Amino acid sequence: MDTEIETDAVIVGGGPAGLMLGLLLVRRGLDVTVIEKHADFLRDFRGDTIHPSTQQLLAELGLLDEFLARPHADMSRVTLSWHGTELTLADFSRLPTARRVMTFMPQWDFLDLLADAAGRRPGFHLLRSTRVAGVTREGGRIVGVTGTGPDGAVDVRARVVVDASGRDSEVRAAAGLTPVGVAAAMDVLWFRLPKHPGETHPFIQAGEGMIITIDRGDFLQIAHVIPAGTWTGSTDDVQRMIQRVRRIAPGLGAAAADLTGEDVHLLRVRLERLRRWWSDGLLCIGDAAHAMSPAGGVGINLAIQDAVAAARVLGPALERGTPRIRDLRRVQRRRTWPVVVTQGVQRILQRPLLASTPVGAPLPVPLRLLRDHPALTRVTGRFVGLGARPERL
């Protein structure tokens, strides 16, 4: 049984950017279809940092109380333990936002929040378990997408297609858009460790590498930064990783001793972006337009700000009729500068994130500056917490 849909906007990808854009457009009374290839949002080892600027947007949308009712943990400062010395990297306490904290929430809970809020509006359609295979063109313009859903072929026609399907986007490839970028120097290993009642660990531990610990309540989610291309998943790799964990974060050593290759998930870091985010009828946002490093956990924040900027331009354009190329260009012009700045900072940070500094070595210059001039931590807090160009509704 084939499915044919006519809608104002079709958004490919039910991640933070896609669902936020869908919510913002349907609030304007537009008909919006979001296509998500999975049956649900329950996928582990996804970004879960919700920045102060995103929480400000939730407050403006009237969703902050609903957000805070879901399981979460707050952090008012990003701290680092460098060979046992505690340092503050970013301080959010002075931000002009509704909440001055970075919040950790499993991404499936955050996505459910956005999908539920959009679903309460007439005109919102979420197609789950639907994989997009290509784009539909008429007269050289992209006018929709085709794919396969639970009931067979799917053909969605829309006045604009928004690709928010991530860095491995098939829509982007079908449109002939190819990203360019720089080789990332690092990869990230994700794994879970058991947690005992009352157990606490520093958020970031570094000195002979880096370990990031996210407290999930009943377990610990660990991110271990390693040089790019050095992980094969072999037994020797796992044993070397366990030894590194013991050196960097001794408190985690015993829990890590029983890890196997099946417990470890590899994230290959990419720093890339499209030169052109659009084709006639199509706009790319989020990771489909610019893949970010996990440094600072800013990828979700940037993707959501892309969605806000896109909604501010596409909403009125759709109300007038069919968005033009100049509308799509306007979104890219608005968002390119913060992407370039953020990727530049992430590229600079790659080397210190991978540095292996022996015990007793002096603090790196950037850390000494933050230690000796605490006011700088409010500057870094603003950059991480708000982004280079915050977007407001």
Secondary structure by P-SEA (a helix, b strand, c coil): cbbbbbccbbbccccaaaaaaaaaaaaabbbbbbbbcccccccccccccccaaaaaaaaaaccaaaaaacccccccccccccccbbbbccccccccccccccccccaaaaaaaaaaaaaacccccccccccccbbbbcccccccccccccccbbbbbccbbbbccccccaaaaaacbbbbbccccbbbbbbbbbbcccbbbbccccccbbbbbbbcccbbbbbbbcccccccccaaaaaaaaaaaaaacccccccccccccccbbbbbbbbbbbcccccccbbbcccccccccccccaaaaaaaaaaaaaaaaaaaaaaaccccaaaaaaaaaacaaaaaaaaaaaaaacccccccccccccccaaaaaaaacaaaaaaaaaaaacccccccc
